[in-house]
Amino acid sequence: MAEAVTAAILNWNGGDLVVECLQSILRQTHPIQERIVVDNASTDGSLERLKAADPGLIVISNLRNLGFAAAANQAIAAAKGSWFLLANLDVEFEPDFVARLVAAGEHDPMIGAVAGKLLRPRADGEATIVDSTGHILYRNGWATNRGEGLPDTGQWERSEEVFGVTGAAPLYRMKMLREITDGPARPFDERFFAYIEDVDLDWRMRWLGWKAWYEPAVAWHHRSATGARRSPFILRHILKNRLLLVANNDLWPQGLLRLPSVAAFTVLTAVQFALESPAAPLGIFDSIRHFSQSLQRRRFLRARKRVAARDIARWMQPFPYRQKLSRKLRLGTSRAAVGS
């Protein structure tokens, strides 16, 4: 008997893309018994189009945009399946995506999350570019998508354990989501609003002994389709969230050794963001305002953790400062050349 899967789409003015996302869910070879859409006060008629495309759709309508984390928690609270597929509105799944991810997850009862190979849609003649094959965690508290921005030349075809999975198209075990839920994390920490809340879930899941797995089944991610990725509002949230991520999860005494690199990278990030938006560094003060709830989270982890700090530390990689700086210099040079 096929494992019961709930699929949920988070929508905010998704237009054609969110309809295509739903249609790709309906085409899955693994039956999706329950389909949910959480709509964050869309005004473009996309919710009505979703209802027409799938009369069996369960609809949760919010009167305002509550953000990714809160909307995802609403969907999880309503889900009845043993596995939960969470979909950004700008993701389109190949038909075997869910079947392959469920099969991979069922191989080990401690796999709590499964990632597929997310690719970016390409124009004719262009190379296929990777969006994510799972998460990488750095020692300075930052995280990124494994393989992001690189050509897909067959190097991501091996199934393997990864630190965590992107929230754009993860498959989560419902048992894991229930177990890691506590206080402000339900199970996504709603203080994050949007961005990095998926890494926070990864890290908390790891402390409780759960694993994340990568299976190279394909989905296509039209990243930042809503155009909100680099807005001043989002930059402020990203800076706040990366500090809350460390405050929530990097337990002491080992975490104390990483504080200098966390502080240095925070300053560099704040300066970079300030060049795009003078208000972005206010995210640092936003994180301080929310810090008391992070103390609750740390107490929860200390009481419930099943793994030693070294098991978390082995996933932490040194941050590639030289590589990142070189890439920025190359981009700056190419833009200057175009401008001339």
C-alpha positions as CSV (number, residue, x, y, z in Angstrom):
1,M,0.0,0.0,0.0
2,A,1.4,3.4,-1.0
3,E,2.4,5.7,1.9
4,A,-0.1,8.5,2.5
5,V,1.2,11.9,1.3
6,T,-0.2,15.3,1.9
7,A,1.0,18.0,-0.5
8,A,0.7,21.7,0.4
9,I,1.3,24.8,-1.8
10,L,1.9,28.2,-0.3
11,N,0.5,30.9,-2.5
12,W,0.8,34.6,-2.8
13,N,-0.2,36.0,-6.1
14,G,1.2,33.0,-7.9
15,G,-0.4,33.6,-11.3
16,D,0.3,30.9,-13.9
17,L,3.2,29.4,-12.0
18,V,1.1,28.3,-9.0
19,V,-1.4,26.6,-11.3
20,E,1.4,24.8,-13.0
21,C,2.7,23.7,-9.6
22,L,-0.7,22.2,-8.7
23,Q,-1.0,20.5,-12.1
24,S,2.4,18.9,-11.6
25,I,1.3,17.6,-8.2
26,L,-1.8,16.1,-9.8
27,R,0.4,14.3,-12.3
28,Q,2.5,12.5,-9.7
29,T,2.8,8.7,-10.1
30,H,2.6,8.3,-6.4
31,P,-1.0,9.2,-5.4
32,I,-1.4,12.4,-3.4
33,Q,-4.4,11.7,-1.2
34,E,-4.6,15.2,0.3
35,R,-3.9,18.5,-1.4
36,I,-3.8,21.8,0.5
37,V,-3.3,25.4,-0.5
38,V,-2.6,28.1,2.0
39,D,-3.3,31.5,0.4
40,N,-1.6,34.6,1.9
41,A,-4.3,37.1,0.7
42,S,-3.7,36.9,-3.0
43,T,-5.3,39.5,-5.2
44,D,-4.5,38.2,-8.6
45,G,-7.2,35.6,-8.9
46,S,-4.8,32.7,-8.6
47,L,-6.7,31.1,-5.7
48,E,-9.9,30.9,-7.7
49,R,-7.9,29.3,-10.6
50,L,-6.5,26.7,-8.2
51,K,-10.0,25.8,-6.9
52,A,-11.2,25.4,-10.4
53,A,-8.2,23.2,-11.3
54,D,-8.7,20.9,-8.4
55,P,-12.2,20.6,-6.8
56,G,-10.8,18.4,-4.1
57,L,-8.4,21.1,-2.9
58,I,-8.4,22.0,0.8
59,V,-8.2,25.8,1.0
60,I,-6.9,27.8,3.9
61,S,-7.3,31.6,3.2
62,N,-5.5,34.2,5.2
63,L,-6.7,37.8,5.4
64,R,-3.1,39.1,5.1
65,N,0.3,37.8,4.1
66,L,1.5,35.8,7.2
67,G,4.8,34.8,5.5
68,F,6.2,31.5,4.6
69,A,6.7,30.0,8.1
70,A,3.2,30.7,9.5
71,A,1.6,29.5,6.3
72,A,3.6,26.3,6.3
73,N,2.7,25.7,9.9
74,Q,-1.0,26.1,9.0
75,A,-0.7,23.4,6.3
76,I,1.2,21.0,8.6
77,A,-1.5,21.4,11.2
78,A,-4.1,20.4,8.7
79,A,-2.2,17.5,7.1
80,K,-3.2,13.9,7.7
81,G,-0.6,12.0,5.6
82,S,2.4,10.3,7.0
83,W,4.6,12.3,4.6
84,F,4.3,16.0,3.9
85,L,5.3,17.6,0.6
86,L,5.7,21.4,0.9
87,A,5.8,23.3,-2.4
88,N,6.8,26.9,-3.2
89,L,4.4,28.3,-5.7
90,D,7.2,28.5,-8.3
91,V,8.1,24.8,-8.3
92,E,7.1,22.3,-10.9
93,F,7.6,18.6,-10.2
94,E,8.6,15.8,-12.6
95,P,5.9,13.0,-12.4
96,D,8.1,10.6,-10.4
97,F,9.4,13.1,-7.9
98,V,7.2,12.1,-4.9
99,A,7.4,8.4,-5.6
100,R,11.2,8.5,-5.6
101,L,11.5,10.7,-2.5
102,V,9.0,8.5,-0.5
103,A,10.9,5.3,-1.5
104,A,14.2,6.9,-0.4
105,G,12.7,8.0,3.0
106,E,11.2,4.6,3.7
107,H,14.6,3.0,3.6
108,D,15.5,4.3,7.0
109,P,12.9,5.2,9.8
110,M,15.2,8.0,11.0
111,I,15.2,9.9,7.7
112,G,13.0,12.9,8.6
113,A,13.4,14.9,5.4
114,V,14.2,14.2,1.8
115,A,15.4,16.6,-0.9
116,G,15.2,16.2,-4.6
117,K,17.4,17.8,-7.3
118,L,16.0,21.3,-7.9
119,L,17.0,22.8,-11.2
120,R,16.4,26.2,-12.7
121,P,14.4,26.3,-16.0
122,R,16.7,27.0,-18.9
123,A,16.4,28.8,-22.2
124,D,17.1,26.8,-25.4
125,G,20.7,26.0,-25.8
126,E,21.7,27.0,-22.2
127,A,23.2,24.6,-19.7
128,T,21.0,23.3,-16.9
129,I,21.8,25.1,-13.7
130,V,21.4,23.6,-10.2
131,D,19.2,25.4,-7.7
132,S,19.6,23.0,-4.7
133,T,20.6,19.4,-3.9
134,G,20.3,19.9,-0.2
135,H,21.7,22.3,2.4
136,I,25.3,23.0,3.4
137,L,25.9,24.5,6.9
138,Y,29.0,26.7,7.5
139,R,30.9,27.2,10.8
140,N,30.0,30.9,10.8
141,G,26.3,30.1,11.0
142,W,25.5,30.7,7.4
143,A,24.0,28.1,5.1
144,T,23.6,27.7,1.4
145,N,22.1,25.3,-1.2
146,R,24.5,22.6,-2.3
147,G,25.5,23.0,-5.9
148,E,23.6,26.3,-6.3
149,G,24.4,28.1,-9.5
150,L,26.6,25.3,-11.0
151,P,25.9,23.5,-14.3
152,D,24.3,20.1,-13.8
153,T,26.8,17.8,-15.6
154,G,25.8,14.6,-13.9
155,Q,27.7,15.1,-10.7
156,W,24.5,15.1,-8.5
157,E,23.2,11.7,-9.5
158,R,24.2,9.9,-6.3
159,S,21.7,9.4,-3.5
160,E,23.3,10.4,-0.2
161,E,22.8,11.9,3.3
162,V,22.9,15.7,3.4
163,F,22.8,18.2,6.3
164,G,19.3,19.4,5.4
165,V,16.8,20.2,2.7
166,T,15.5,23.4,1.1
167,G,12.0,24.5,2.0
168,A,11.2,25.1,-1.7
169,A,10.2,21.5,-2.3
170,P,10.9,19.2,0.8
171,L,9.3,16.0,1.7
172,Y,9.1,15.7,5.5
173,R,8.1,12.8,7.7
174,M,5.1,13.9,9.8
175,K,6.4,12.0,12.8
176,M,9.6,14.1,12.7
177,L,7.7,17.4,12.4
178,R,5.6,16.5,15.4
179,E,8.6,15.6,17.5
180,I,10.6,18.7,16.8
181,T,7.7,21.1,17.5
182,D,8.0,23.2,20.7
183,G,7.2,26.7,21.7
184,P,7.9,29.3,19.0
185,A,8.9,26.5,16.5
186,R,5.6,25.1,15.3
187,P,7.5,23.4,13.5
188,F,8.8,26.4,11.4
189,D,9.8,29.3,13.7
190,E,7.4,32.0,12.8
191,R,9.7,34.8,14.0
192,F,11.6,34.1,10.7
193,F,8.6,35.1,8.5
194,A,10.5,34.1,5.4
195,Y,13.9,32.7,4.5
196,I,16.3,30.5,6.5
197,E,13.4,28.9,8.5
198,D,14.1,25.7,6.6
199,V,17.7,25.6,7.8
200,D,16.5,26.2,11.4
201,L,14.3,23.1,11.0
202,D,17.3,21.2,9.6
203,W,19.5,22.0,12.6
204,R,16.8,21.2,15.2
205,M,16.0,18.0,13.5
206,R,19.6,17.0,13.6
207,W,20.0,17.6,17.3
208,L,17.1,15.2,17.9
209,G,18.8,12.5,15.8
210,W,16.9,12.7,12.6
211,K,18.6,12.5,9.2
212,A,18.2,14.3,5.9
213,W,18.6,12.5,2.5
214,Y,19.1,13.5,-1.1
215,E,17.5,11.7,-3.9
216,P,18.2,13.0,-7.5
217,A,14.5,13.2,-8.6
218,V,14.0,16.4,-10.5
219,A,11.8,19.5,-9.8
220,W,12.1,22.8,-11.5
221,H,12.4,26.0,-9.4
222,H,11.5,29.4,-11.0
223,R,13.4,31.1,-8.2
224,S,12.1,34.4,-6.9
225,A,9.2,34.4,-9.2
226,T,7.4,36.9,-7.0
227,G,10.3,39.4,-7.2
228,A,10.6,39.7,-3.4
229,R,14.0,38.1,-2.9
230,R,16.2,41.2,-2.6
231,S,13.6,43.7,-1.4
232,P,14.7,45.9,1.6
233,F,12.0,44.1,3.7
234,I,13.5,40.7,2.9
235,L,17.1,41.7,3.3
236,R,16.2,42.9,6.9
237,H,14.6,39.6,7.6
238,I,17.5,37.6,6.2
239,L,20.0,39.4,8.5
240,K,17.7,38.9,11.5
241,N,17.1,35.2,10.7
242,R,20.7,34.2,10.3
243,L,21.3,35.5,13.9
244,L,18.2,33.8,15.2
245,L,19.4,30.6,13.5
246,V,22.6,30.6,15.5
247,A,20.9,31.7,18.7
248,N,18.4,28.9,18.4
249,N,20.7,26.0,17.6
250,D,24.5,26.5,18.2
251,L,24.7,25.2,21.7
252,W,27.5,26.1,24.1
253,P,30.3,25.4,25.0
254,Q,31.2,24.4,21.4
255,G,29.2,27.2,19.9
256,L,31.3,29.8,21.9
257,L,34.3,28.9,19.8
258,R,32.4,29.9,16.6
259,L,31.1,33.2,17.9
260,P,34.0,35.3,16.5
261,S,33.4,34.0,13.0
262,V,29.6,34.5,13.4
263,A,30.2,38.1,14.5
264,A,32.6,38.9,11.7
265,F,30.4,37.5,9.1
266,T,27.4,39.4,10.5
267,V,29.3,42.6,10.1
268,L,30.3,41.8,6.5
269,T,26.7,40.9,5.7
270,A,25.3,44.0,7.3
271,V,27.6,46.2,5.3
272,Q,26.8,44.4,2.0
273,F,23.1,44.6,2.7
274,A,23.3,48.3,3.7
275,L,24.6,49.1,0.2
276,E,21.3,47.8,-1.2
277,S,19.1,49.0,1.6
278,P,20.1,51.4,4.5
279,A,17.4,49.8,6.7
280,A,18.7,46.2,6.3
281,P,21.1,46.3,9.2
282,L,18.1,47.0,11.5
283,G,17.7,43.2,11.3
284,I,20.4,42.9,13.9
285,F,18.2,44.8,16.4
286,D,15.2,42.8,15.4
287,S,17.1,39.6,16.4
288,I,17.9,41.0,19.8
289,R,14.2,41.8,20.3
290,H,13.3,38.1,19.7
291,F,16.2,36.6,21.6
292,S,14.2,35.5,24.7
293,Q,12.3,32.9,22.6
294,S,15.6,31.6,21.4
295,L,16.6,30.9,25.0
296,Q,13.4,28.7,25.2
297,R,14.5,26.9,22.1
298,R,18.0,26.2,23.5
299,R,16.5,24.7,26.7
300,F,14.3,22.5,24.5
301,L,17.3,21.2,22.6
302,R,19.4,20.6,25.7
303,A,16.6,18.6,27.2
304,R,15.7,16.6,24.1
305,K,18.9,16.2,22.0
306,R,19.9,12.7,21.2
307,V,23.3,13.4,19.5
308,A,26.6,14.8,20.7
309,A,27.9,18.2,19.6
310,R,30.5,16.5,17.4
311,D,27.8,14.9,15.3
312,I,26.5,18.4,14.4
313,A,30.0,19.9,14.0
314,R,31.0,17.3,11.4
315,W,28.4,18.8,9.0
316,M,29.9,22.3,9.4
317,Q,32.2,23.4,6.6
318,P,34.6,26.3,6.5
319,F,33.1,29.3,4.7
320,P,34.7,29.8,1.3
321,Y,35.6,33.5,1.7
322,R,38.2,33.5,-1.1
323,Q,35.9,31.8,-3.5
324,K,33.0,34.2,-2.7
325,L,35.2,37.3,-3.0
326,S,36.6,36.1,-6.3
327,R,33.1,35.6,-7.7
328,K,32.0,39.1,-6.6
329,L,35.0,40.6,-8.2
330,R,34.3,38.7,-11.5
331,L,30.6,39.8,-11.5
332,G,31.7,43.4,-10.8
333,T,34.2,43.4,-13.6
334,S,31.7,41.9,-16.1
335,R,29.0,44.4,-15.2
336,A,31.5,47.3,-15.6
337,A,32.4,45.9,-19.0
338,V,28.7,45.8,-20.0
339,G,28.2,49.3,-18.8
340,S,31.0,50.6,-20.9
